[in-house]
């Protein structure tokens, strides 16, 4: 008995057993696709062509936008493949692999943005040598490779092996989700405590508030979009004999929630640059937008070198 059927459920199963729910989720996915692609395409334009300096935060954000766009475009591909290939297992595997690689890349890039914000606000001098574009690009390349290798390993074990590999799959999931979540909670707590210290009061209140808002927003995105899916995986690990109908429904609902991430990430972008919101408004008003400041830390003299 393979683990694939426990961890992954095809659209064919949902369509056959719960047709009404399948229709609802397809409508929701269509809305997510439209909203996510429009917002992220505009954001990509702003960060690539209307941002003066490509700092570390901007580089991480551009990679996050790319992952969100890939997740968005995977949704219509999923529907097309369902109608054209039916229950073709190999076709499903290609889509599932691509989808989860991008989901885990999103998780890791959000984590990078949080850590980068903490370093920029609290550890300015100590992190100067690490917060540079070259280092950020290297980290992004590593994340793409890491997410690809780990996701492939999870799917390979789920497809080929039996219950003996449940513990290995759980370890891999910890690496790609629970460990980043712990990092985000830790640095969110640290930065909120540090910002109350007199030594950081010289920084503008707006700058400090933006940092807190960014971290809290990322934490909320994690809780809404990614936590339900991974809680399901842990539940399967604890109870491998979970009824198929329950795991089928919960799987598809939680995967849809994880797709919602592509619509929520643009909120994060608002806290990465000073004038992102103003630039977006200018675009919608069809006026010539001014270039945005590269990073919210760019206005602070202590971090100009980053």
C-alpha positions in Angstrom: 0.0 0.0 0.0 1.6 3.3 -1.0 1.4 6.5 1.0 0.5 8.5 -2.0 -3.2 7.9 -1.6 -3.0 8.9 2.1 -1.2 12.2 1.6 -2.4 13.3 -1.9 -6.0 13.1 -3.3 -6.7 13.6 -6.9 -9.5 15.9 -8.3 -11.0 12.8 -9.9 -11.8 11.4 -6.4 -13.4 14.7 -5.2 -15.3 15.0 -8.5 -16.7 11.5 -8.2 -17.6 11.5 -4.5 -18.3 15.2 -3.7 -19.3 16.9 -6.9 -20.9 20.0 -5.3 -17.8 20.6 -3.1 -15.6 20.2 -6.2 -17.6 22.9 -8.0 -17.4 25.3 -5.1 -13.6 24.8 -4.8 -13.1 25.2 -8.5 -14.9 28.6 -8.3 -12.9 29.7 -5.3 -9.7 28.6 -7.1 -10.7 30.6 -10.2 -11.2 33.7 -8.1 -7.8 33.1 -6.4 -6.2 32.8 -9.8 -7.6 36.0 -11.2 -6.9 38.1 -8.1 -3.5 36.6 -7.4 -2.2 36.9 -10.9 -3.4 40.5 -11.3 -1.9 41.7 -8.0 1.3 39.8 -8.3 1.9 40.8 -11.9 1.5 44.5 -10.9 3.8 43.9 -7.9 6.4 42.3 -10.1 6.3 45.3 -12.4 6.8 47.7 -9.4 9.7 45.8 -7.8 11.5 45.0 -11.1 11.0 48.3 -13.0 9.9 51.0 -10.4 12.3 50.2 -7.6 15.6 52.0 -7.6 17.8 49.6 -5.7 17.5 45.9 -5.4 18.2 45.4 -1.7 18.0 42.1 0.1 14.3 42.5 1.0 13.4 43.4 -2.6 15.3 40.4 -3.9 13.4 38.0 -1.6 10.2 39.7 -2.4 10.7 39.3 -6.2 11.3 35.6 -5.7 8.2 35.4 -3.5 6.1 37.1 -6.3 7.4 34.6 -8.8 6.4 31.7 -6.7 2.9 33.2 -6.2 2.5 33.7 -9.9 3.6 30.1 -10.5 1.1 28.9 -7.9 -1.6 31.1 -9.5 -1.0 29.7 -13.0 -1.0 26.2 -11.7 -4.7 26.5 -10.9 -6.0 26.7 -14.5 -3.4 24.1 -15.5 -4.9 21.8 -12.8 -8.4 22.2 -14.3 -7.2 21.7 -17.9 -5.3 18.6 -16.9 -8.3 17.2 -15.1 -10.6 17.6 -18.1 -8.0 16.5 -20.7 -6.2 13.7 -18.8 -8.8 12.6 -16.3 -7.2 10.4 -13.7 -3.9 10.2 -15.4 -1.5 9.6 -12.5 1.7 10.8 -14.2 -0.1 14.0 -15.2 -1.2 14.6 -11.7 2.2 14.0 -10.3 3.7 16.7 -12.5 1.2 19.3 -11.4 1.4 18.2 -7.7 5.2 18.4 -7.8 5.2 21.9 -9.3 2.5 23.1 -6.9 4.2 21.9 -3.7 7.7 23.1 -4.8 6.2 26.6 -5.2 4.3 26.4 -2.0 7.4 25.5 0.0 9.4 28.2 -1.8 6.7 30.7 -0.7 7.1 29.5 2.9 10.9 29.9 2.8 10.9 33.3 1.1 8.4 34.6 3.6 10.8 33.3 6.3 13.7 35.1 4.7 11.8 38.4 4.6 11.1 38.1 8.3 14.7 37.3 9.2 15.9 40.1 7.0 13.6 42.6 8.6 14.8 41.6 12.1 18.4 42.0 11.0 17.7 45.3 9.4 16.0 46.7 12.5 17.8 45.1 15.5 21.1 43.8 14.3 22.1 46.6 11.8 25.9 46.5 12.3 26.3 42.8 13.0 24.3 41.8 9.9 25.9 44.3 7.5 28.1 41.7 5.7 25.2 39.3 5.3 22.6 41.8 4.1 23.8 42.3 0.6 22.3 41.5 -2.9 24.9 38.8 -3.7 24.2 36.9 -0.5 20.5 37.2 -1.0 20.7 35.9 -4.5 22.7 32.9 -3.3 20.1 32.2 -0.6 17.3 32.4 -3.2 19.1 29.9 -5.5 19.6 27.6 -2.5 15.9 27.8 -1.5 14.7 26.9 -5.0 17.1 23.8 -5.1 16.3 22.8 -1.5 12.5 23.0 -2.0 12.7 21.0 -5.2 14.9 18.2 -3.7 12.8 17.9 -0.5 9.5 18.0 -2.3 10.7 15.3 -4.8 11.9 13.2 -1.8 8.5 13.5 -0.1 6.6 12.5 -3.2 9.0 9.7 -4.1 8.6 8.1 -0.7 4.9 8.6 -0.6 4.5 6.9 -4.0 6.9 4.0 -3.7 6.9 3.0 -0.1 4.6 2.0 2.7 3.9 3.1 6.3 7.5 2.6 7.3 8.4 6.0 5.7 5.8 8.0 7.5 8.4 9.3 10.0 10.8 10.3 7.3 8.0 12.3 5.5 7.2 14.0 8.8 10.8 15.0 9.3 11.0 16.5 5.8 7.7 18.4 6.4 9.2 19.8 9.6 12.1 21.1 7.6 9.9 22.9 5.1 7.1 24.1 7.3 7.3 23.8 11.1 10.9 24.9 11.4 10.2 28.1 9.3 7.1 28.7 11.5 9.2 28.5 14.7 11.7 31.0 13.1 9.0 33.5 12.3 7.4 33.3 15.7 10.8 33.7 17.4 11.9 36.7 15.3 8.4 38.3 15.6 8.6 38.1 19.4 12.2 39.3 19.4 11.6 42.3 17.2 8.5 43.4 19.2 10.6 43.2 22.4 13.6 44.9 20.9 11.6 47.8 19.4 10.6 48.9 22.9 14.2 49.4 24.0 15.5 53.0 24.2 18.5 52.1 21.9 16.1 51.7 19.0 13.9 54.7 19.7 16.0 56.8 17.4 14.4 55.0 14.5 11.2 56.5 13.2 7.9 55.2 14.7 6.6 54.6 11.2 9.6 52.4 10.4 9.3 50.4 13.6 5.5 49.9 13.0 6.1 48.7 9.5 8.5 46.1 10.7 6.0 44.8 13.3 3.1 44.9 10.8 5.1 42.9 8.2 6.0 40.2 10.7 2.5 39.9 12.1 1.1 39.8 8.6 3.5 36.9 7.6 2.5 35.1 10.8 -1.2 35.4 10.0 -0.6 34.2 6.4 1.2 31.1 7.8 -1.7 30.4 10.2 -4.5 30.8 7.6 -2.9 29.4 4.5 -0.3 26.8 5.5 -1.1 25.5 8.9 -4.3 23.6 8.1 -2.6 21.6 5.4 0.3 20.6 7.6 -1.9 19.9 10.5 -3.7 17.4 8.2 -0.4 15.7 7.4 0.4 15.4 11.1 -3.0 13.9 11.7 -2.4 11.3 9.0 0.9 10.5 10.6 -0.8 10.0 14.0 -3.7 8.2 12.5 -2.8 6.5 9.2 -6.2 4.8 9.2 -8.1 8.1 8.9 -11.3 7.5 6.8 -10.7 8.3 3.1 -13.7 10.6 2.8 -12.5 12.8 5.7 -8.9 13.0 4.4 -10.2 13.6 0.9 -12.4 16.6 1.8 -9.9 18.1 4.3 -7.0 17.7 1.8 -8.8 19.7 -1.0 -10.0 22.4 1.3 -6.6 22.9 2.9 -4.8 22.9 -0.5 -7.3 25.6 -1.6 -6.4 27.6 1.6 -2.7 27.3 0.8 -3.4 28.7 -2.7 -5.0 31.8 -1.0 -1.5 32.7 0.0 -0.9 34.1 -3.5 -3.7 36.7 -2.8 -2.5 37.6 0.7 1.2 38.0 0.0 0.6 41.4 -1.7 -0.2 42.7 1.8 3.4 41.9 2.8 4.7 43.8 -0.2 3.2 47.0 1.2 5.6 46.8 4.1 8.7 46.0 2.1 9.0 49.4 0.3 8.0 52.9 1.5 5.9 53.9 -1.5 4.6 50.5 -2.8 1.0 51.5 -2.0 1.3 54.9 -3.6 2.9 53.5 -6.7 0.1 50.9 -7.1 -2.5 53.7 -6.8 -0.7 55.7 -9.4 -0.7 52.7 -11.8 -4.4 52.3 -11.4 -4.9 56.0 -11.9 -2.9 55.7 -15.2 -0.4 58.3 -14.1 3.4 57.9 -14.3 4.4 56.3 -11.0 7.5 57.4 -9.2 10.1 54.9 -8.4 9.8 53.4 -5.0 12.4 53.5 -2.4 14.2 50.2 -2.4 13.7 49.2 1.2 12.1 50.6 4.3 15.5 50.4 5.9 16.9 52.5 3.1 15.8 55.7 4.8 17.9 54.9 7.8 21.5 55.9 7.6 22.7 52.9 9.6 21.6 50.4 6.9 22.5 52.3 3.7 25.3 49.9 3.1 23.0 46.9 2.8 
